[in-house]
Amino acid sequence: QVQLAESGGGLVQPGGSLRLSCAASGSIGSIFVMGWSRQAPGKQRELVARMTSGGSTYYADSVKGRFTISRDIAKNTVSLQMNSLKPEETAVYYCYARPRLSEATDYWGQGTQVTVSS
């Protein structure tokens, strides 16, 4: 019953920056955790970053120092600022949400394409 809508994907040059945004809607209150994963062609989906409602964060080692996740708790939105992008980070980026800690149910958006190429 939770819908997630991503935006902000597109074509960017190597070393460039892009900002992704995601908005959650539905009959929910605050969301325990929101984050981003990505899936490159021929590879498994991997977790990129996530943030809890309490502000704790996780980043994949490959993006730490270059990506920044942020949330607006009241509006149930999450953003991912991506800097110094690399060609191998070309992928479909998916927003996800886990509304409650006590309920291990995740919701996923449709994804937004990010292409890093010159």
C-alpha positions in Angstrom: 0.0 0.0 0.0 3.1 2.2 -0.1 4.0 3.8 -3.5 7.4 5.2 -4.2 8.2 7.5 -7.1 11.8 8.3 -8.1 13.0 11.2 -10.1 16.3 12.8 -11.1 18.0 10.1 -13.2 19.6 10.9 -16.5 22.9 11.1 -18.5 25.9 12.6 -16.7 29.6 12.7 -17.6 32.2 10.8 -15.6 33.2 12.9 -12.6 29.8 14.7 -12.7 27.0 14.9 -10.2 23.4 14.0 -10.0 20.7 14.2 -7.4 18.0 11.6 -7.1 14.7 12.1 -5.2 12.0 9.8 -4.0 8.6 10.5 -2.5 6.5 7.9 -0.6 2.7 8.0 -0.6 0.0 5.9 1.0 -1.7 5.3 4.3 1.4 5.4 6.4 2.9 7.6 9.1 6.6 8.0 9.5 8.8 5.4 7.8 11.5 3.6 9.7 14.1 3.4 6.9 14.3 4.7 3.4 17.2 4.2 1.0 18.5 3.5 -2.4 19.8 0.4 -4.3 21.0 0.0 -7.8 21.3 -2.7 -10.4 23.8 -2.5 -13.2 23.5 -4.6 -16.4 24.4 -8.2 -15.7 24.9 -7.7 -12.0 23.0 -8.2 -8.8 21.2 -5.4 -7.1 23.2 -3.8 -4.4 22.4 -1.5 -1.5 23.8 2.0 -2.0 22.7 4.0 1.0 19.9 4.1 3.6 18.8 6.3 6.5 16.6 5.5 9.5 14.0 7.9 10.9 16.5 8.5 13.8 19.2 9.7 11.4 21.6 6.7 11.3 23.1 6.1 7.9 24.7 3.3 5.9 26.7 3.7 2.8 28.3 1.0 0.6 32.0 1.2 0.7 32.2 2.0 -2.9 30.3 5.2 -2.6 31.2 6.5 0.9 32.7 10.0 0.7 31.0 10.7 -2.6 27.3 10.1 -2.1 25.1 11.7 0.6 21.6 10.5 1.6 19.1 12.9 3.2 15.5 12.7 4.3 12.6 14.8 5.1 10.9 12.7 7.8 7.6 14.7 7.8 7.2 14.5 4.1 8.4 11.0 3.6 10.9 11.9 1.0 14.5 10.8 0.5 17.3 12.1 -1.7 20.6 10.9 -2.9 23.3 13.3 -3.9 25.9 11.6 -6.1 29.2 13.2 -6.8 32.3 12.1 -8.8 30.3 9.6 -10.7 32.0 6.7 -12.4 31.1 4.9 -15.6 30.7 1.6 -13.7 28.0 3.2 -11.6 25.7 3.2 -14.6 22.6 1.4 -13.3 18.9 1.6 -12.6 18.6 3.2 -9.2 15.7 2.1 -6.9 14.2 3.8 -3.9 13.0 1.6 -1.1 11.2 2.0 2.2 10.7 -0.2 5.3 7.8 1.5 7.2 8.3 -0.3 10.5 11.1 -1.9 12.4 8.8 -4.6 13.7 7.5 -5.5 10.3 10.1 -6.8 7.8 8.2 -5.6 4.7 10.0 -3.5 2.1 8.5 -1.4 -0.7 10.3 -0.5 -3.9 9.9 2.1 -6.6 10.0 1.5 -10.3 13.6 2.8 -10.7 15.3 5.6 -12.5 18.1 5.2 -15.1 21.5 6.8 -14.4 24.0 6.7 -17.2 27.5 7.8 -16.6 29.3 8.3 -20.0 31.2 10.8 -22.0 
